[in-house]
Amino acid sequence: MKERAVIIGGSISGLLCATILSPLFKKVIIIERDKIFDPVSPRKGTAQSFHAHLLLTRGLQGLENLLPGFIQTLKSKGSVSTKSSEDWQTMFSKGLMFRFKSDLFSLNQSRQMLEQTLREFVMRSYPNLEVLDDATVFDMRLAKHHPPEVIYSRKQQTGVLEADLLVDCSGRNTKTPMYLEKQGFGVVPRRKIYPYIGYSTRIFKNVYLED
């Protein structure tokens, strides 16, 4: 068993990465830029956190395989189960989507609740996992014949972590390509994909409910 894995980014991808790595390493450390142990509130690192979030059937199956009992935990926290083919009114450019019976379902909740529930579940399942929140990675030491090192700042102090495995789950704000190029590993190829999809969320007041 290896000694230590370090994951940059403590969002959903970082937490699921920790779920995979925790049985394989004596210690797994997540470095997260935002404060995530404060009361539940939208955080800066998830620009879309104000939107409602849903988990589709296939994703739920994957989560349940990784973390048995997670679906029931989400439901106990208030997640709402719906069937989009029956319960939703979906409008496309060509008109309303046809409604039909289906066994496929989704769980609907806020991003904040989803992340907090997942984080608590994973940390409870793997005591060897540590999360350093409110911490900013500002450099890496990368070499072909030496384990990578992460240099970060937290609470006005600088820390250095050596890792047997380093995983970057920081998303669109990643600086790893810059560190790789700066230390002689060449330019990381980049490809942009334009899905031409946008979305918005709106809160409506139910005028039929009494105040």
Backbone bond lengths (Angstrom), bond angles and torsions (degrees), N, CA, C in turn:
res aa  C-N    CA-C-N  psi(-1)  N-CA   C-N-CA  omega(-1)  CA-C   N-CA-C  phi
1 M - - - 1.465 - - 1.522 109.94 -
2 K 1.335 116.68 131.20 1.454 121.67 178.71 1.530 110.41 -71.73
3 E 1.353 114.98 161.42 1.449 119.87 -175.14 1.528 113.21 -77.76
4 R 1.343 117.70 -55.95 1.462 118.96 -168.43 1.524 112.29 -145.11
5 A 1.333 114.61 135.24 1.464 122.26 169.27 1.519 108.08 -116.62
6 V 1.319 116.45 139.12 1.468 122.07 178.44 1.523 108.46 -118.90
7 I 1.316 115.65 132.00 1.462 122.44 -179.86 1.526 108.11 -119.19
8 I 1.318 115.98 126.83 1.462 121.00 176.19 1.518 108.09 -93.96
9 G 1.327 116.65 115.24 1.453 121.25 -179.00 1.516 111.36 108.93
10 G 1.336 116.48 122.80 1.461 120.60 -176.23 1.508 113.67 -113.90
11 S 1.335 116.69 26.61 1.451 119.92 176.35 1.527 109.00 -80.68
12 I 1.316 117.46 -160.14 1.464 120.53 -174.27 1.525 111.54 -61.99
13 S 1.333 117.89 -43.23 1.472 119.90 -179.98 1.521 110.91 -64.68
14 G 1.337 117.42 -39.98 1.453 120.60 178.54 1.521 112.41 -65.34
15 L 1.323 116.99 -40.21 1.463 120.78 179.59 1.529 111.50 -68.47
16 L 1.325 117.09 -38.82 1.463 119.39 177.75 1.526 111.04 -70.59
17 C 1.327 116.64 -34.75 1.466 119.90 174.16 1.530 110.10 -61.73
18 A 1.321 116.57 -42.35 1.472 120.91 178.00 1.519 111.21 -63.26
19 T 1.321 116.88 -34.15 1.467 120.90 177.67 1.528 110.80 -62.11
20 I 1.328 116.51 -39.53 1.465 120.79 179.57 1.525 111.29 -72.77
21 L 1.334 117.20 -39.78 1.467 120.81 -171.49 1.530 113.77 -85.20
22 S 1.310 118.12 -26.54 1.472 120.04 -173.53 1.528 113.99 -57.91
23 P 1.340 120.22 -37.26 1.472 118.51 176.65 1.527 113.59 -71.54
24 L 1.338 117.87 -11.80 1.459 121.72 -173.61 1.521 113.85 -103.59
25 F 1.350 116.76 -12.24 1.466 121.51 -177.28 1.523 110.01 -129.03
26 K 1.326 114.83 148.12 1.458 119.03 177.14 1.530 111.47 -65.75
27 K 1.338 115.85 -32.20 1.466 120.59 -178.61 1.517 108.99 -142.27
28 V 1.333 116.02 133.84 1.458 122.44 173.90 1.529 107.58 -124.13
29 I 1.330 115.79 128.29 1.462 121.06 -177.50 1.521 109.06 -122.56
30 I 1.326 115.85 127.21 1.466 122.16 173.48 1.522 108.28 -101.83
31 I 1.327 116.56 130.74 1.461 122.02 174.02 1.524 107.59 -107.46
32 E 1.327 116.44 116.26 1.469 121.75 -175.82 1.526 110.25 -120.66
33 R 1.315 116.04 131.81 1.466 121.49 -176.32 1.526 113.04 -69.27
34 D 1.325 117.38 -38.14 1.466 120.88 -175.65 1.520 111.53 -84.32
35 K 1.329 115.32 161.30 1.459 121.14 169.79 1.517 107.91 -80.34
36 I 1.314 117.32 117.43 1.458 120.03 -174.54 1.525 113.46 -117.50
37 F 1.310 117.31 -1.59 1.461 119.51 178.90 1.524 111.83 -104.18
38 D 1.327 116.68 9.09 1.454 121.39 172.50 1.525 108.62 -78.14
39 P 1.356 117.83 172.02 1.469 119.27 174.50 1.524 110.79 -53.68
40 V 1.328 114.87 150.06 1.453 120.52 -173.54 1.530 110.73 -58.38
41 S 1.317 116.50 121.80 1.463 122.60 177.72 1.516 107.44 -160.58
42 P 1.326 117.86 155.67 1.465 119.60 178.17 1.524 111.21 -57.85
43 R 1.334 116.95 140.99 1.451 119.96 -178.98 1.527 109.81 -113.61
44 K 1.322 115.46 159.00 1.463 120.96 -172.79 1.523 113.06 -63.37
45 G 1.329 116.84 -33.03 1.462 119.97 -174.17 1.516 115.03 -71.99
46 T 1.327 117.80 -9.99 1.464 120.92 178.18 1.519 108.35 -120.22
47 A 1.317 114.59 90.65 1.463 119.78 -175.05 1.525 112.24 -61.97
48 Q 1.326 117.39 -24.91 1.454 121.16 -177.53 1.524 112.56 -96.61
49 S 1.332 117.87 14.38 1.463 120.51 -171.93 1.519 113.43 -66.75
50 F 1.334 118.17 -18.43 1.459 119.81 -179.70 1.532 111.70 -76.50
51 H 1.324 117.52 -14.97 1.455 120.47 178.54 1.527 110.20 -79.74
52 A 1.336 114.86 152.38 1.462 118.86 170.72 1.526 109.06 -65.23
53 H 1.327 116.79 143.78 1.460 121.57 -178.88 1.528 109.59 -119.14
54 L 1.309 114.77 140.27 1.461 118.55 177.20 1.522 109.76 -131.28
55 L 1.316 114.13 152.59 1.457 122.10 176.75 1.515 107.65 -113.84
56 L 1.334 116.45 121.45 1.451 121.19 -179.22 1.528 110.67 -80.24
57 T 1.332 115.05 169.23 1.464 120.86 -170.96 1.528 112.66 -56.72
58 R 1.329 116.89 -46.96 1.471 119.54 -176.28 1.528 110.98 -65.96
59 G 1.315 116.70 -40.12 1.458 119.80 176.72 1.515 112.11 -63.93
60 L 1.325 116.81 -39.52 1.465 120.69 177.94 1.523 110.99 -64.26
61 Q 1.328 116.47 -38.64 1.465 119.64 177.48 1.527 110.92 -62.20
62 G 1.344 115.96 -42.13 1.458 119.71 178.12 1.515 112.20 -64.01
63 L 1.327 116.99 -43.52 1.463 120.71 178.73 1.524 111.25 -63.41
64 E 1.316 116.18 -41.24 1.465 119.54 -178.99 1.527 110.94 -67.88
65 N 1.322 117.84 -34.39 1.466 120.40 176.62 1.523 111.12 -65.74
66 L 1.335 116.05 -39.46 1.464 120.04 178.76 1.521 111.85 -74.17
67 L 1.341 115.40 -39.91 1.465 120.98 -172.84 1.527 109.36 -131.94
68 P 1.328 117.80 81.40 1.465 120.12 -178.54 1.533 111.43 -55.99
69 G 1.322 115.64 130.24 1.459 121.19 -179.35 1.513 114.29 97.76
70 F 1.328 116.67 -4.21 1.468 119.20 -175.76 1.526 112.03 -68.45
71 I 1.335 118.28 -38.88 1.462 120.75 -179.68 1.527 110.72 -60.41
72 Q 1.309 116.58 -46.12 1.466 119.62 -179.92 1.523 110.88 -64.88
73 T 1.332 116.80 -35.24 1.460 120.16 177.61 1.526 110.79 -63.93
74 L 1.334 117.01 -43.16 1.462 120.46 176.85 1.519 111.08 -59.76
75 K 1.320 116.77 -44.95 1.465 120.18 179.96 1.522 111.43 -62.53
76 S 1.326 116.28 -38.92 1.474 119.60 179.99 1.521 112.03 -66.96
77 K 1.344 116.58 -22.39 1.462 121.39 178.14 1.533 112.60 -85.66
78 G 1.340 116.22 -6.48 1.456 119.29 178.35 1.509 116.00 114.73
79 S 1.340 117.47 4.51 1.453 120.02 177.86 1.530 109.86 -63.68
80 V 1.332 116.68 140.62 1.467 121.98 -174.56 1.527 109.74 -106.50
81 S 1.329 116.01 127.93 1.455 121.61 179.46 1.526 109.48 -90.65
82 T 1.347 116.37 129.77 1.464 121.35 177.41 1.519 109.46 -137.61
83 K 1.324 115.00 160.67 1.464 122.15 172.21 1.523 106.78 -113.72
84 S 1.325 115.42 111.48 1.464 119.34 -173.65 1.521 112.44 -62.03
85 S 1.335 116.88 -31.26 1.466 119.69 -178.11 1.528 112.28 -72.83
86 E 1.343 117.10 -17.39 1.459 121.01 -178.58 1.526 112.96 -115.27
87 D 1.335 116.68 -38.08 1.459 120.94 -170.06 1.522 114.09 -94.72
88 W 1.317 117.75 -19.37 1.462 121.02 -174.34 1.521 111.35 -98.39
89 Q 1.300 115.33 148.67 1.460 122.02 168.43 1.522 106.59 -104.76
90 T 1.321 116.91 104.59 1.461 122.26 -171.91 1.530 110.18 -109.32
91 M 1.320 115.87 124.45 1.461 121.41 -178.73 1.520 110.18 -109.23
92 F 1.333 117.05 125.03 1.456 123.34 172.73 1.530 109.13 -109.56
93 S 1.321 115.58 175.44 1.461 119.40 -178.65 1.523 112.03 -61.39
94 K 1.337 117.00 -26.10 1.465 121.33 -178.71 1.529 112.80 -93.46
95 G 1.329 116.77 -0.81 1.461 119.48 179.32 1.514 112.31 129.32
96 L 1.333 116.04 -169.80 1.462 122.13 -178.23 1.527 110.89 -71.54
97 M 1.333 114.81 142.91 1.461 120.16 175.93 1.521 109.86 -73.49
98 F 1.327 116.59 138.34 1.462 122.39 178.41 1.529 109.53 -66.86
99 R 1.303 116.83 134.42 1.464 121.60 178.58 1.529 109.86 -89.87
100 F 1.352 115.97 143.07 1.461 120.36 -178.44 1.525 109.71 -155.38
101 K 1.319 116.18 159.93 1.461 122.63 178.75 1.530 109.66 -74.96
102 S 1.333 115.21 140.97 1.464 119.72 -179.60 1.518 109.84 -158.93
103 D 1.323 115.61 152.28 1.467 120.78 174.97 1.529 112.04 -87.35
104 L 1.328 117.71 -6.85 1.458 121.50 -178.85 1.526 109.99 -76.78
105 F 1.319 115.67 135.51 1.459 119.91 -178.37 1.517 109.53 -138.19
106 S 1.305 115.83 166.87 1.468 121.48 176.27 1.516 108.55 -134.60
107 L 1.337 115.32 157.82 1.462 121.68 172.34 1.518 108.12 -108.24
108 N 1.314 115.89 133.36 1.458 122.46 -174.16 1.523 110.17 -117.90
109 Q 1.361 115.59 132.72 1.459 120.80 -177.40 1.525 109.05 -165.18
110 S 1.304 115.96 174.42 1.460 119.71 175.09 1.526 109.51 -77.25
111 R 1.319 116.31 156.82 1.465 120.95 176.97 1.525 110.36 -63.04
112 Q 1.322 116.20 -39.56 1.456 120.16 -178.79 1.532 111.48 -61.04
113 M 1.336 115.51 -45.50 1.463 119.27 -179.68 1.523 111.59 -66.67
114 L 1.331 116.59 -39.63 1.456 120.79 179.15 1.523 111.51 -61.76
115 E 1.336 116.57 -48.67 1.465 119.83 -178.99 1.526 112.03 -65.78
116 Q 1.317 117.09 -43.38 1.465 119.44 -178.05 1.522 110.97 -65.05
117 T 1.332 116.70 -42.32 1.464 119.88 179.58 1.522 110.80 -64.33
118 L 1.335 116.48 -43.17 1.463 120.07 178.63 1.519 111.02 -64.04
119 R 1.330 117.49 -44.32 1.463 121.08 -179.08 1.529 111.19 -61.62
120 E 1.340 116.88 -46.13 1.466 120.66 179.53 1.521 111.01 -63.60
121 F 1.332 116.62 -39.66 1.472 120.90 -178.88 1.526 110.64 -65.75
122 V 1.335 116.74 -46.51 1.462 120.62 -178.11 1.530 111.18 -66.30
123 M 1.333 116.92 -43.59 1.469 119.91 -178.41 1.521 111.12 -68.23
124 R 1.315 117.07 -32.16 1.468 120.04 176.13 1.526 111.03 -71.43
125 S 1.328 116.45 -32.84 1.465 120.73 -178.49 1.525 112.72 -76.57
126 Y 1.358 116.51 -28.33 1.474 120.68 -174.68 1.527 109.93 -130.59
127 P 1.330 117.43 93.06 1.467 120.98 -179.13 1.529 113.69 -62.95
128 N 1.336 117.88 -18.11 1.472 120.45 179.48 1.519 112.51 -82.32
129 L 1.343 117.17 3.82 1.462 121.47 178.23 1.524 110.10 -94.43
130 E 1.329 115.57 130.58 1.465 121.93 177.08 1.527 108.90 -123.63
131 V 1.338 116.01 137.60 1.459 121.37 179.12 1.523 108.74 -115.82
132 L 1.333 116.10 121.18 1.462 122.08 174.81 1.524 107.39 -101.60
133 D 1.330 116.67 100.79 1.457 118.72 -179.71 1.525 110.31 -93.50
134 D 1.326 116.61 170.98 1.465 122.68 -177.06 1.531 110.46 54.34
135 A 1.339 115.00 38.94 1.470 121.53 -177.35 1.529 108.97 -125.83
136 T 1.315 116.07 135.83 1.464 121.27 -176.06 1.524 110.68 -116.74
137 V 1.324 116.22 121.97 1.471 120.91 173.69 1.524 108.35 -78.57
138 F 1.336 116.33 123.90 1.463 118.80 -179.36 1.524 113.13 -121.03
139 D 1.341 117.42 0.39 1.459 118.72 174.74 1.528 109.68 -168.22
140 M 1.323 115.09 160.62 1.459 122.79 173.62 1.518 108.74 -135.58
141 R 1.312 115.95 148.82 1.458 121.62 170.45 1.516 106.70 -111.98
142 L 1.316 114.60 113.99 1.455 120.66 -175.58 1.519 109.76 -122.10
143 A 1.316 116.21 130.51 1.460 121.20 179.60 1.527 108.85 -146.52
144 K 1.330 116.14 153.08 1.459 120.32 -177.12 1.524 112.55 -68.92
145 H 1.326 117.27 -29.26 1.462 120.02 -173.63 1.522 111.95 -119.76
146 H 1.331 116.63 25.54 1.466 120.30 179.48 1.517 108.54 -146.16
147 P 1.340 118.04 140.36 1.469 119.31 179.22 1.531 111.02 -58.65
148 P 1.309 117.83 145.12 1.465 120.30 -179.89 1.523 111.75 -66.70
149 E 1.316 114.98 150.06 1.463 121.58 176.47 1.525 109.13 -124.70
150 V 1.317 115.26 139.56 1.458 122.00 178.49 1.515 108.13 -111.13
151 I 1.323 116.44 129.12 1.470 121.18 177.54 1.524 107.20 -109.28
152 Y 1.313 115.67 126.29 1.459 120.37 -175.10 1.525 110.46 -139.35
153 S 1.321 115.69 161.32 1.466 121.55 175.32 1.522 109.23 -117.39
154 R 1.324 115.66 140.24 1.463 121.37 -180.00 1.522 108.81 -155.28
155 K 1.327 115.09 127.02 1.465 121.02 178.85 1.528 111.27 53.76
156 Q 1.343 114.28 45.35 1.465 122.73 176.79 1.526 113.18 63.52
157 Q 1.318 116.40 22.02 1.461 121.43 175.98 1.530 109.04 -128.18
158 T 1.322 115.02 152.22 1.459 121.17 179.39 1.520 109.81 -103.43
159 G 1.328 115.57 136.09 1.455 120.61 178.34 1.512 111.43 -127.70
160 V 1.332 116.18 154.61 1.459 122.69 178.07 1.528 108.14 -128.30
161 L 1.322 116.38 128.47 1.457 121.26 178.60 1.523 109.58 -122.17
162 E 1.323 115.59 123.66 1.465 120.64 172.93 1.516 107.85 -90.78
163 A 1.322 116.71 139.22 1.461 120.60 -174.74 1.523 111.37 -130.42
164 D 1.328 115.83 140.19 1.458 119.75 169.65 1.530 110.32 -74.01
165 L 1.342 115.01 -28.43 1.462 120.64 175.85 1.524 107.80 -142.48
166 L 1.318 116.25 131.57 1.466 122.25 178.69 1.523 108.42 -119.25
167 V 1.325 116.11 126.93 1.465 121.96 -178.68 1.523 108.70 -123.97
168 D 1.323 115.56 130.72 1.463 120.75 179.09 1.528 109.33 -100.73
169 C 1.322 116.40 111.02 1.470 122.51 176.74 1.526 110.07 -118.13
170 S 1.323 116.62 30.01 1.458 120.47 -174.92 1.521 113.39 -82.29
171 G 1.334 117.59 -7.21 1.457 119.90 172.65 1.516 113.76 79.32
172 R 1.333 114.72 -145.21 1.463 120.41 -170.84 1.521 113.72 -66.49
173 N 1.323 118.28 -16.95 1.463 121.28 179.98 1.527 112.50 -96.47
174 T 1.315 117.41 15.46 1.459 120.19 -177.39 1.536 112.02 -58.56
175 K 1.318 114.88 143.46 1.469 121.30 175.74 1.533 111.13 -114.13
176 T 1.309 117.05 4.38 1.462 120.55 -178.38 1.527 113.00 -57.84
177 P 1.348 120.42 -43.01 1.477 118.36 176.93 1.524 113.13 -56.95
178 M 1.326 116.86 -36.22 1.460 120.37 178.75 1.528 110.65 -66.68
179 Y 1.352 116.80 -42.67 1.465 120.05 179.60 1.525 110.74 -65.39
180 L 1.324 117.29 -40.11 1.459 120.78 179.46 1.518 111.37 -63.30
181 E 1.307 116.37 -45.00 1.465 120.00 -179.66 1.525 111.01 -66.52
182 K 1.327 116.89 -41.62 1.461 121.34 -178.51 1.527 111.76 -62.29
183 Q 1.338 116.94 -30.51 1.458 120.09 -175.52 1.527 112.48 -103.73
184 G 1.340 115.74 21.00 1.447 119.87 167.62 1.511 116.91 89.60
185 F 1.316 117.96 15.69 1.464 119.87 -179.35 1.531 112.66 -95.23
186 G 1.310 116.33 5.08 1.458 119.54 177.64 1.518 112.99 88.21
187 V 1.316 113.98 175.16 1.467 120.76 -178.84 1.532 109.42 -84.73
188 V 1.315 115.27 129.66 1.471 120.36 177.99 1.532 108.80 -79.11
189 P 1.332 117.65 123.16 1.477 119.42 179.05 1.531 110.71 -59.83
190 R 1.314 115.88 140.80 1.457 120.84 178.50 1.523 109.39 -124.63
191 R 1.320 115.18 142.48 1.457 120.68 177.97 1.523 108.94 -135.24
192 K 1.301 117.04 130.24 1.457 122.39 178.25 1.520 109.44 -101.92
193 I 1.332 114.84 134.46 1.454 121.34 176.93 1.519 107.99 -118.62
194 Y 1.307 116.95 126.61 1.464 121.86 -179.44 1.532 109.19 -104.59
195 P 1.328 117.70 104.80 1.477 119.54 -178.42 1.513 113.29 -78.54
196 Y 1.336 117.38 -15.01 1.465 121.73 -178.43 1.532 111.45 55.38
197 I 1.325 114.57 42.48 1.466 120.87 177.79 1.526 108.33 -127.46
198 G 1.299 116.15 134.45 1.458 120.84 174.43 1.515 109.41 -131.35
199 Y 1.303 116.34 164.79 1.458 119.36 178.30 1.517 109.55 -151.47
200 S 1.304 115.17 158.06 1.457 120.94 177.43 1.521 108.96 -144.53
201 T 1.307 116.29 158.28 1.454 122.47 179.88 1.521 109.04 -125.39
202 R 1.294 115.18 139.67 1.456 119.49 178.43 1.522 109.51 -135.99
203 I 1.322 116.33 140.04 1.464 121.54 177.30 1.525 108.34 -97.76
204 F 1.342 116.02 126.57 1.458 121.85 179.90 1.526 109.86 -109.32
205 K 1.312 115.77 146.18 1.446 121.31 175.04 1.522 108.54 -93.42
206 N 1.330 115.80 129.60 1.455 120.94 177.70 1.532 108.16 -82.34
207 V 1.302 116.08 105.57 1.480 120.08 -174.75 1.517 111.27 -74.17
208 Y 1.345 117.01 -9.98 1.457 119.92 -179.25 1.528 112.40 -88.73
209 L 1.338 116.06 -9.02 1.463 119.49 177.67 1.509 109.60 -89.34
210 E 1.304 116.05 139.66 1.465 120.64 178.65 1.517 109.20 -74.98
211 D 1.335 117.31 146.61 1.446 121.10 177.29 1.519 110.21 -70.43
